[in-house]
Every structure is written in C-alpha cells, then in structure tokens.
Amino acid sequence: MYNKYTLDNGIRVVTEEIPYVNSISIGVWVKSGSRYENKKNNGVSHFIEHMLFKGTKKRSARQIAEEIEDLGGQINAFTGKEATCFYVKLLDEHFNVGIDVLSDMILNSKFNEEDIEKEKSVILEEINMYEDSPEDLVIDLLSEATWGDDSLSFPILGVKDTIASLKREDIIDYFYKHYVTQNMVIAVAGNFNEKALFKVLNDKFGQWEGDKSSEQNLSTPEINKNILVKNKDIEQIHVALTLDGIELGSDKLYPLLAINNYFGGGTSSKLFQTFREEKGYVYTIYSFPSPYKNKGSFNVYFALNDQYMDEALNLFYIEIKKILEYKMNSREIMKAKEQLKGNYILGLESVSSRMFSLGKSEIMLNKVYEPKDILDKIDNISDDDVNNLIDNIFKKGVLTVSAVGKNINEKKLGCILGGSNENFH
C-alpha cells in the first residue's frame, strides 16, 4: 500500500507498506547536488553528505555508525547531480532508532572546523581514487565535454582546488539554503505501522524549519559537439560517447530504455555481441541513458587497445547505420519490454530498491509511480514509439566524445562525430 502525506512543517513523506517483510528502509532525500552548485563551490553537496556523518550535538561519528550497525542495520548516503540521499536499513522493530539517527544528522550536525579540514583530505583521496579509475574518469570527462559551462557538467566530487579552498561559512550557507523543508522528501518502504511511523517522523523532523528558499530554476542545456581527451599512461584507451537523449519524467524515456537494452544494455545486446563476442575488440562495452530534469543524453562506454581503434570506430558507425536502416522489429521490441519488466520486478524484491524508487520519483517529479503504473508504461511502448525515437536519436549521430589513455589520436576520434562516415574511407 502506498501513501503520501506531509509533516506539520511541509516535508513530504512517501511510504510503501510491505507487511510480509521484517525490515524497513528509510531515506531522507534532499534537492542538493552538483547541478545546484557553481564553479566556486563545486563539490559542496557531496562535502555536506560527508560532514553529516562527522558528529552531532549528542552523537559522535562513531556513535552514529554504531547505533545502527549494533542493531544489524546499515547506514549510508550518496550524492548525485540532482539529489542527495541519507538512508538506513534495519529490522522493522528498530525503525524509531533509524529515524532518530537520521533526524539528528540532518538537524544537529556540528560542522566542526577541525572535522572539515580532516574531511578535505578524505575527499581529495576520493578524487584521487576516481582519477585512478579510467572508466570513472572518462565518464566525468564526457559530462564536462557534453554539457560545457552548464552546471550539469560539474563533477559530483568537485575538483581539488575548489575542495581545498572551501570554508566553513561556504558549507553552512549552502546547507541552510538547500536543506529546507520544501526541498526534502522522506521515503519509507518495509514493514511498519503507518500511525506510529507518522508520529515518530513528525516528532523528529517536524521541528525543522530551515530558511525559506525559492525553487531554483534549472537550465535546459544543449549538448555540445565536442572532443575532450586526457592523457594517462595506461594500457587501454577508454572511450565514452554522447548521443541525444530524453529528459527525466518524459514518457519517451520508456522507449529509450527498450532501445538501450537492445543496443548496448546487456551481454545479449548488439554492441556486446558484435564488439566482444564476434570481433574480440573489447572486454567491456555498454550503453546507458542519462536522464536529468529538462534534458538527457544517451551514452556509450568501451575500452580497448589502440590497435583496434580504427576498426572499432568504423564498426560503431556501422552499428548506427544498421539500427537506422533496420530499426527494431516487433519481436525485438517485445523481448526488450520483457527484459525491462523482469529487471523492474526483480528490483522490487528489495525494500531498499523500493525506497530509492519512491524517493527519487517524489523528489525529482513530485509524483510516486506504483509498480502497476511502471509496468503499464512498459507494456504501452509501441513499435512506432521505439522506431521514431531511433530516428530522432541516431540520425544526429555521436555528438560528443571523451577518451582517457596514452597517445590518443584526436583526429581519429573525431571521425565518429555526427552522422557521416566519410572520414573512415
């Protein structure tokens, strides 16, 4: 059973009661992420996520972790481009402890100066870790190349110089601007009594007021036609590509998900079967949609030895030409729809997945979709929906390219841009 209501201070609460489980997942979602930042404070959303685990007026950092883990539970958080989520999963009988800890973190964190300086070192090491992962690095590079000066291009972790120069007042100012009731959603999935849950949530979170903040209008950026390369002394060249995509909340996103499954979304996809199984050019290749508010992209990642680059780029062009010429037939579309439904239904077996789905939908779209709604949208994907979208996306060809590796030939990479393959011959 799904419910949606507001606390006395206006914080939205979305719940799904699952009476046959013995667990509960509770997430506090905040409209705070790198897309809401600027070049001077890029990384502050993620920094705040870390700081809320560093101690409150009544709990140390250790006590925050121990209070949940001593009950066999889990506590964690993540920051994205458009939202931050703090969450716990624990036995349903301990739900009040989870709410107490989360509310204490959000409402009473100290932002101690010494902890801030220490956490800068931690996050700089996290950035170093990402830079040592070519797959992560090339995706961040692709975002920068795709979205240019728009804040959608900003890395979630921030950049080293910005993190090192962040001041406590910068962090506090951002926190009080974004951690306000109208920017927050509490999502709950699992076994609970609705009346008891509401009372504890209202007792713990209902006191929070925060500053009043007007809705921040997000831009509608255009995808840049661009190439961005980073030289790194590694064995493979890692490549990421951007094609046009679909924004979050659009019904066209469901046909795109079907296209993704067919084109590069799994080991039975066209890209995987052609590039790895038939040609042996790559170990890893996959496609993925990146839907955001107002704008989206469709992306591809692969890594290979430089000796295969010419053949691989030409083969990718051929795959684009094939999907434009032959589209997807009814059998292929039906198979993709069954894959989508199967993946979605399997995800429903986890209370955490259900909470994430509830919270993201409400914080980003102000709407909760029940499983029947999602399955109906998948069932309602028509052949025309899919094949018209194939034309819209693939006719423009590859718009943006990023690459990480050594001795990268940018001119060679540029051959893949756009809808023409004249440079391949």
N, C-alpha and C positions, 0 to 999 in steps of 0.2 A: 504494500500500500504506500502511495506517495502522498506527501503533504508539503505545503509551502505556507509559511506564515512569517510575521515579523516580530522581533522583540520590542520591548517598550521604547527603545531608543532608535528603532528603524532598521537594525541589522536583519537582513533576510536569512531565513532558515529553510533549508530544503531537506526533506528526510525520505528515506525508504525503509519501511519496517520489513524485516525478514525474520519471521518468528522461528524458523526451523534451524537457525544457526546459534552458536554460543558466543559469538564475537560481535564487536562493534567497531566501526571505523569513523572517526570524527575529523573533519578537516576545516580549518579556518582559511578562507580564500580572500586575498586582497588584490585589488586592481593596482598592482605595483610591479613593474618590470622594466627592462631596458628600453622599451618603446616610449616610456614616460619620462625618460631621462634626457639630459643634454650632454654635450661634449665635455663639459666641466665636471659633471658628477656621474658620468657613465660608470656603472658598476655598483652604485649606491643601493639599489634594490636588493641585489644579491648580498651586499655587505650587511644590510639590516637583517636579512634572513639569518646570517651567521650570528649577529650580535644578540638576537633574541634567545639564543641558547647559552649566553655567557653569564646569566645570573639576573635575578630579580631582587626586589626588596626583602623577600622572605626565602628565596632558594638560591643556592649556588649552582654553577654549571653542572657540577657532579650530581647534585640533588635532583635537578631537572631530569637528567638521564636515569638516575637510579629509581626515582619514584615510579616511572613507567616500566622500566626493564625488570625491576624486582617483582613485578606482578606478571612477568612473562610477556609483556607488551612490547610494542615498537613505537618509537617516536622519531620523526624525521621532517624534512622540509625540502622544497625545491623552488627555484625561481625560473621563470620563463621570460619571454619578451613582453608578455601582456598580463601576467598574473604571478603571484607568489602564493604558495600553499604550505601551511604548517599542519601536520596531521599525526594522529595516534591510531594504533590498532591494538585492542586489548580485549580480554574477556568482558562480556556484557555486564557482569555484576560489578565491574570496576569503572563503569562509564563516567561516574562523577569525578573520579580521580583524573581521568583524561581531560575532562572539561576544566577542572581546577588548574591543572598544569598549563594547558594551552592559554587559558584566560590570563593567568599570571604572567606568562611570557609576553603576551600582546600588551597588557595593560601596565605592567610594573617593571619592565626591563630597565636596568640602570644605565646602560651605555657608558660604562666606566672608561675613563680616558686611557688607563693602562691596558685594559682589555682591547680597546680599539687599536692601539699601536701593535699589540701582540697579534691581533687578527689580521692586520695588514700583511704581516709576514706569512700567515697561513694562506691567505688568498693569493698572494704573489706566488707561492709554491703551487697552488691550484692552477694558476695561469701557466706556470712552467710545465706542469703535467699535461695540460691541454696542448701546449706548443710542442711537446714531445710525442703527441699522438697525431700523425699526419691526417688521419681521417677526420678528427675533430677540427683540426686547423684548417683544412681545405673547405669544410662546410662553413666555418666562421668567415673565411676569406670570400667564399661565394656570396654570403649575406652582404658583406661590405661592397662587393662588386655589383650585386644586383640592385641594391637599394640606395647606393650613393650617399648623399648627405642626409637622407631621411633617417630618423631615429630607429627605424626598423632594421637598419644596418648595424646598429651598435651591438658589440658582443655582450652577452649576459654577465660575464665575469668582470667586464670593464677592461681597461688597458693599464699597464703597470704604472705609468706616470700619474694617471688620474687616481688610482687606488692609493699610491704613496702620498699624494697631496691632500686626500680627503681630511677634513677637520670635523671634530665632534659636532660643531654647530651646523655644518652642511648635512650631516646624517640626521640630526634631530629635526632640522627644518623639513627635510624630505619626509621623514617619518610622520610628522604631525600634519603634513599636507595630504598624504596619501592614505594613511591608516585612519580613515574616518568611516563613520557608520554606513554612509551610502556607497562606499567602495568595498564593503565587506559582505561576505556570504559564509554562513556556517552550513556545511553539508554533513549529513549523518546517514550511514547505512549499516544495518545489522539488526540485532535483537534488542528491543528497548520498549519501555512504556512511554507513550507519547506525552502523557501529562507530566510524568516525573522528569522526562527529558527537558520539556519546555521550562519547567520550574528551575532546574539547575542552570540551564543556559541563561535564563533571564536574571537569575541571581548573580551569576558570574560575569556575564557580558553586558547586561542591561545598564550597568553603571557607566559604561564607556560612552563618552560623548565625542571627544576629538574636535578639531576645528571643522567648521563648515567649509566644504570645498565644492566648487562648481565642476561639472563634468568636463573633463579635458577632451577637446575635440581632436580626434586622430586624423592624420592626413590620409590622402589616397595617393600613395606614391606610384610613379611609373617605373617599370622595370628598365634598367639601363642596359644598353648594348655595350658590353664591356668585357675585357680580359684582365684578370689580376693573377699574378704569379709570385710565389715566394720560393726563393732558392733555399734548399735544405739538403745536406749531404746524407741521403738515404738511398736505399736500393731501388725502390719503385717510384714511379710518378703517380701521384694521387690527383684525380681529376673530378671536378664537380660541375654540373651544368644546370642552367635555369631555362625553363620554358615558361610560357604564360600559364596561369593557374586560376583558381577560384577562391573567392573570399569566404571566411568563416560565416556560417549561417545561411548560405545560399543553397537552395535545393539542387543546384548543379554540382555540388560537392559529391553527391552520391554517385552520379555517373562517372565523375573523375576517379573516385575510389575503385570503381569497376575497371576503368581503363588502367589504373595503376596496377591492379592485380594481374591483369593480362600482360601489360608491357614490361614491368620490372619489379613487381611487388613480392615475388617469392621464387623458389627454386624451379617451379614449373613455368615461369614467365618467359616471354620471348627473349629478353636480354640475357637472362641467366643461361637459358638453353643454348643460345647462339654463341655468346661470348666465352662462356666457360666450358659447357659440355661439348659443343661442336668444334670450336676453334682453339680452346685452351689458352686464350689470351689473358685471362684474369682468374683470380681466386674469388674476389668479391665484386659484385655489381648489383645495384638495386636502384629502384626509383621510389620517390615518396612525394606526396603532396605537402605543401607548407601553407595552410590556410590561416590568414590573420583577419582581423577586423578591417573591412574596406578593400582588402587586396590579398591576393595569394599567388603562389608560384608552384610549378611542378618541377621537381629536381631529380637528377640522376647522379650517382656516385660510382666510380670504379677506380681500381688501382692496377697498374701493370708495369712491365719492364719497357723501357723506352724503345726497344727494338720492335715492339708490336704497335707502337703509337699510330703510325700511318694507316696500317690495316684496320686498327680498332676505330679510328675516327671515320674512315670510309665506311666501315660496317655499320656504325651508328647512323650515318646518313642513310644508308640503305634501309635500315630498320624504320626510320622515319618515313621514307618513301613508301615502304610496304604498308605501314599502318594507314597512311593517307590513301593509298590506292585500294587496298582490300578492306579497310575498316575492320570491324569485329562482326562476325556473323551471329545469328541468333543462338547457336549452341555455345559459342564462346562467351557471349554476354550472360547466358543463363548460368554457365559454370562460374563466372566471376561473381555473380549475385549470390550463388550458393556459398562461395568462399567467404564473402562478406558476412553473410548471415551466420555461418558457422563460427567465424572468428569472433563475432559480436556476442553470440550466445555463450561461447566458452568463457569469454571475459566476464560474463555475469555471474560466474561461479565464485568470484572473489568479492568479498564485501569492500575491500579497498578499491577495486576497479569500479564498483558501483558508486562509491563515494566520489571518486575522481570524475566520473562521468556527470554526476549530479552537479558537483561544484563548478566544473568548467563551463557547463551549459548555462548555469544561472549567472555566474559572474560575467561571462562574455556575451550572452544572448538574452539575459533576463527571462529565460524560459527553460523549463525542465521537460525533456523528452522521455516518455516511458518506453520500455522495450518494444511495445506494440507499435508506437509511432515510428521508431527507427526501422523496424522490420518492414512496416508498410512502405516507408520511403524507399527501401532497397527493392522490395517487390515491384514497386511502381516505376522503376527505371525501365524506360522503353529503349528499343533498338535505335530509334531516331535520336533520343536524348544522348546516347553514347556516341553515335557516329557523327552527329552535328558538332559535339564537343571535340571530337578528334580533329575535325577540320579547323575549328577555332584555335586549338592549341598548337597542333603540329604544322599547320601551314606557315606559321611565323617562324618555325624552326627554333634552333637554340639561340637564346638572346644573350646569355652571359656565361662565361667560363672562368673557373679558377683552377689553379694547379699548384701542387707542392712537390718539390723534388729537385734534382740537380740537372744542370744543363738543359733546361726546358726551352724548347723552340716555340716562342710565342706565335711566330708566323704560321707554324704548322697547326697550332691550336686554333688560330683564327679561322682556319678552313671550315670549322664546324659551325661557325656562326651563321645565322639566317637560314633561309630555305634553299640555298643554292649549293651544289657540289662542284661548281666549275673549277675550284682550286684543287680538286682531287685528281684531275686528269691532265 
